[in-house]
Amino acid sequence: MKKKVWVLVTICVLAVGSLIGMNGTDLSADSGKAKAKSYNNSKVKNVIVMIGDGMGPSYTSAYRYMKDDPRTTQKEKTIFDEHFVGMATTHPDDKEENVTDSAAAATSMAAGIKTYNGAISVDNDRKPVGTVLEAAKENGKATGLVATSQVNHATPAAFGAHDVSRNNYNDIADDYFDDMINGEHKVDIILGGGTNYFDRDDRNLIKDFKQDGYNYVTSKEEMRASESNQLLGLFAPVGLPKAIDRDESTPSLEEMTTTALEQLSKDKDGFFLMVEGSQIDWAGHANDSVGAMSEMEDFARAFEAVIEFAKNDKHTQVVLTADHSTGGFSIGRDGEYNMNPKAIKATSRTPEFMAQEIMDGASVEDVLAKYVEFEFTEEELTSIKEAKATNDVDTLYSAISEVFNDRAGIGFTTGGHTGVDVPVYAYGPKSEVFSGLIDNTDIANEVFEFLK
């Protein structure tokens, strides 16, 4: 009888063990939730928050289709799938709107509060609320912000500034220099776009940062060569080009993230880093599946670099999520039960890039032949030429995008945001706190706990 009991116990142990993920995460069911359980009791020294702006669940699903190996029968897991722990609710505290914008959502993840759409780490009374980045700096840690948008855009701004409106770009840029903690600038590493907001007629913030000891860089080569632990890198007037449209001088999100990690990790007290894949959202607003998947690949590579760093460090907590979903992105459209990623993979530039070249004087046929591997139908060419005749680049951009969307089997329901829950991914000593169904404010509140 005892022998039977021990056999049963062994089977149970093996069954539970089979549910343990490679990163020490228990994915067993608990009332329908994915439950993460950490087996690493290390202290959290460094915190990395990654935000795929606009990256709702359909984006990560579509990325899995994109990365699938057609030679196998199963859909291979992506870097995101390997570290999935739950979902997050995203609604703001806004009297007029119950679907969040990036500012309100980023404030929730940076400051742990609900607020109105457009708010940059201020509450509904327009009063500043402390952020996790500020808490890290107060505790003597190094801090960094990395984005593919302008670095004073809504998401990075909510971590490093305070303003009643996300649209006050100049004031937010000023905050990065003027707001001090213990006599020090709040953000040590700032990488992304935005020279238009830092070098203005009324103020030259680049000069100010350089005078205070920051190394200023404008290219990938300069960034890689820098050994400064205070670094301002601005690589575009506003946002960076989409990933597949960048030239050799413009760094990828992975390269900016790796540079930030190299410099921030020099601080013996640890660091806080926020990394945003900003333009997943911009592509979603434009209903551009090619741009969206280009940005997803850029974001995924940055995530891989972060996971590699955390695995080697063992004292780094990583959490990755989205602020909201954008565009009502759907896999499958018009009653067809199919997604064809080949259509998206067949181009070496985004529809946005091609539209601009055509508006600059190149012929429709020459541009499409130069960047796209498949032959366009007469109907597709007619729709693009009619859009060109409007002399509006956005209309042309939309017409080219629609060809790829239709061929790929991808649809969109809106040019704005949607209110769906967003996926949450985690790796590190305390990943279990992000498991199951959480609210976006829980991310900040847990990070505050790590920083105590």
N, C-alpha and C positions, 0 to 999 in steps of 0.2 A: 504493500500500500504506500509506504514512504517513497519507494522508487517511482511510482506513478506521479506522486505529488512533485517530486524534484524534476521529472521530465516535463511536467506542465509548466513549472516555474521557468525552466530553461527556455521553453518555446515562447513564453510570454516575454522574457528578456530579449530574445532574439527579434521578436516582432517589433518591440519598442525600438530596439537598436536600429532596425531597418528604416525607421522614420527619422533618424538623426541626419541632418544635413552636414555637408563637409565643413561648414563654418561654425559647427557647434550649435546648430539650430534645430529644435524639435518641431517638426511640422505635423505632428499628430493632431487629429481633429478635436476640438473642444467647443461644443455647441455650435458647430458649423464654422468655426474660425480657424485660421492658421495660427498656431501658437509657437512663438519662438522661445527657446530656452537656451540660455548661454551656459557653456561649461568652462568658460575662461573667467576666472575670478580676478584678473588683473585690474589694477586701478586705471581709470581713464585719465590720460594725460593730455591727449590731443583730441579735438573734435572736428570732424569734417561734415558739413551739411551740403548736400548736392540737390539742386532743384532743376528739374526739367520743366521749363516754363511751358505751360499748355499741354504737357505730356500726360493726357488721360490714358486709361487702360487700352483703348484701341490703338494707340501709337506703339505701345510696347508689344502688343499682339502683332501688328503689321510688321514691326521690326523682326519678329520671330519668323514671319513668312519670308522676309527679305534675306535672312541669314540661313534659311533652310537648305539643306543639302538634298537636291532632288534624287540623288542616287539611293537614298535611304527611305524606309517606309514611315519613319517617325519624324516629327518636327523636333529638331535639335534645340536644346535650351540655350538661351542667350545669357550674357553676363548679368542681365537684370533678373531673369528667372531663377538663377542660382542663389540669389540673396533675397527673394521675396519673403516678407513677413506679415503683411497685412494691407489694410486700406485706411484712408483718412477722409473724413468729411471736411468740407471746405467753405461752407456758407459764411458770409460776413455778418456783421451787426449793422445793417443799413436799413433805414426806414423805407427807402425807395426800391431797393434791389436785393433779391435773395440769392443771386448768383454772383460769386466774388470776382473782383478784378485782381490783377497781380499785386497791387499795392496793399490792399487789405489782407490778402492771403500771406504775403511776405511778412507783413507786420505780425500776423498770428504766429508765424514760424520763427520770427526774430524776437518778439517781445512777449508772446504767450497770452495775447488778448485778442478779442474780437473788436473790430472797428469798422468804420464806413469805407466804402470803395473810394480809392484815391488817397487814403491816408498813408503817410510815411512815418510809421512808429509814433503816432499820436493816437490818443483815445478819442471817444466820441465828443469829449469836451475840448478837443484840440490841444490837449496837454501831452508833452513828450513822455514816453514810457521807455524805460531802459531795455536794451537789447542784449542778446547773448554775446555778441561781439564786444560790446562795452563791458560786460561782466568779465569776459576773458582778459581784456586789457587792464581792468581794475585789479585783477589777480596776477598781473605781471606776465601774462602770456603774450606771444606775438599774434598778430591778426592779419587776415588777408581776405580780399574780395577778387574773384575772377569771374568774368562774364563775356559773352560774345555780343551783347548789346553795348551801348554806351554804359560806362561804369556807374553813372548816376541815374540809370534807369530804375524802374520801380523796385525790382527785387533786390539788387545790391544796395540801393538807397535805404531800404527798410532796415538793413542790418547796420549801416554805418552813418545814418543821418536821421533827422526829424524834420518833418514839414507837413503843413496842413494839406498840401497838394503835391501829387507826384509830378505835376506839370511844371513845377518850379525848378527846372533843371539847373539853372545857374546857382540858385541858392543852395541846392543839394550839393553841387560840386564845391561850393564855398565851405560847406559844413565839414567836408572831408579834411580841409586844411585848418579851419578856424576852431572847431570843437576839439578840446583837449581833455585828456584824462590823466591826472597826476602829472601835468605839465608835458605830456607826450601826445603826438597825433594818434588818433584812434586806430587808423588802419596803416599797417606797415607795408603790405604788398597790395598794389592796386593794378590789375591787368585787364585790359579790354579795349573798347572803343571810346570815343568821346572828346577828341581834341577840340572840337568846336565849342565845348563848354568849359574847357580849361585854359584856352588861349583866346580871350575875348577883348573887345575894345575897352571894356571897363575894368578888366583885371586879367593879369597873366598868372594863373595858378601854377603853371608849369615852372615859371621862374621862382615863385614862392617855395614850392616843394624842393627845388634844386638848392636854393639858399639854405634850406633847413636840413640838407644832407641826403636827400633822396637821389638815387640814380634814375635818370629819365631815359627811357628807351622807346624807339618807334619801329623797330623791326625785330624779326625772329633772331637774327644774328646778334644784335645788340643785347637782346634779352638773355640769350644763352651765355653770352660773355660776361654778363653782370654777376658780381659776387656780393653785391650789397644786400643787407638784410632790410633795407628800406628802398623800395622800388616802385616807381610809377611808370607803367607801360601803356601807352595809348597808340593803337595800331590802325585807327580809322577815324575820320571826322565825326561819325555817329556810331552806328553798329558795324561790326566786321562784315565782310562779304560772307555769303553762305559757304559752308565747308568746301563743297566741290568747285566753288567759284574763286577760291583764294589763290593768290600768286605765292611764289616761294618766299617772299619777304614777310608774309603774314603768318603768325603762329596759329597752330590748331588749339582747340580747347585743351587737349591732352598736353601739349607742350607748355601752355601757360600754367596749367595745373601742376605739372612736374616741376617747373621753375619755382612756383610758389611753395611747394612742399620742400624743395631743396633749401630754400632760404629760411622758411619758417621753422623747420626742424632743427635749426642751429640753436634755437632758444631753449635753454635747459629747463625752463618752467613750462614748456609746452606751447601749443598754439590753437587758435580757432581759425578755420578756413571755410568760407562759403564759395561754392562753385556753381554757376548757373549756365545751363544750356539754353540761352535766352531765345534763340530764334526758331526753335521748334514751334513756339507760339506764333511768331511772325508768319511762318509758312502756313500754319493753321488758319490764321486770319485771312490769308490770301487764297485759301483752298488749294494749296500747292503741295501735292503728295511727293513730288520729287524733292522739293526743298525740305519738307518735313523729314523724309528718310535720310537725306544728307545730314541734317542736324542731329538726328537720332544716332547715326554712326559716329559723329563727332563726340557726342555726349557719352556714348557707350565706351569709346576708347579712353576718355577721361576717367570714367568709372573704373575701368580695368587698371589704370595707373594708380588710382586711389586704393583699390583693394590690394594691389601688390605692395604698396607702401604699408598699409595697415597690417598685412600678414607678416611682414618683416619686423615691424615695430612692436606689435603685440600690446600696445597701450593706447591705440587710436580707435575711437568710436566713429563709425561712418553711418550716416543715415541719408537716404536718397528718396525723394518723392517729387511730386508735381504741385504747383500752386492751384491748378485747375485744369480742365480740359478745354481745348479750343477747336472750333469749327464743326463740331459734331461729326468728327472723322468716323467713317464706317468702312468696314471690310466687307465687300459685296455691295452691289447697287443694281437698280433697275430690274430687280427680280432674278438676276443672275447669281448663282451660288458659286462664285469663283473670284479669286484674286490672282492676278498674274504679275508677279514682281519683275518679270523680264522687261516689261515696258518701262519701268522706272530705272532699271539697271542699264537700259540701252542708251542713256544720255550721259555726257560728260560735263554738262552745265545745267543749271536750273532754268526753268522757263523765264524767270525774272532776268537772268543774265542775257538770254537770247532775245528777249523783248527789247532790252536796252540797246543791244547791237543793231537790231533792225531799225529802231527809232533813230539811231545815229547814222543811218544811211545804207546799211548792208541790205541785200535782198533777202526776202523770206526764204527762198530756196537755198541760197548759199549758206545761210546761218543754220538752217535745219540739217542740211547735208554735212556740215562741218562738225556738228556736235551730237547728232542723233544717228543711231545705227539702223533703225527701221525706216521703211519707205512710208511716207505720209499718203493717205488716200486723197483723191480730188476733193471730197467733202471736207476733210480736215484742213487741207490747204486753203480752201475757199473761206472757211470760218476764220482762219488766221489772217488772211489778206483783208477780209472785211473789217476785222478788228484793227488792223494797221491803218486802214483808211480813216478811222476816227481820230488819228493823231494823238491818241491817249495811251500812254505806256501801260497804265494799269489795265485798261481794256484788252490790250494785246497780251499782256502777262496772263490774264485770266483765260484768254482763248487758247494759248499754248498749253497752260496747265490742264485745261479740260481735256485735251487730247490724251495726255498721260493718265489722268484720273480715269477716263472712260476705258482706255485700254487695260489699265491695271485693275479695274473693278473696285475702285475706291470712290466713295461718295462723301459729301459734306452737307450738313443741314443748315449751317449758319456761318456768317463771317465773324461772329463773336464767340463768347465763352459759353460753356454749358456747365450745369451744376452737378455732374456725376462725381461720385467718390473717386479718389485717385490712389494708385498703388504706392506702397511703402516698401522700401528695401533697406536692409541693415547688415552691417558686419562689425564685429568687435565685441569687447567684453560685456557690454550691457544691452545687446541687441533685443533681448526679450521685452524690454520696456516699450518697444515700438510695435509689438505684435498685435494681431487681431484688428478689430475696428477701433481706430483712435480718431481724435479730432486734430486738425492741424496745429492748434495751440499746444497740444501735448508734446509736440516736437520741441518747441522752445522750452517748455517747463521741465522736460527731462534733461535738456542740455544745461539749463540753469543748475540742476541738481549735480550734474557732472562737474560743474565749475566751482561748486562751493568748496 
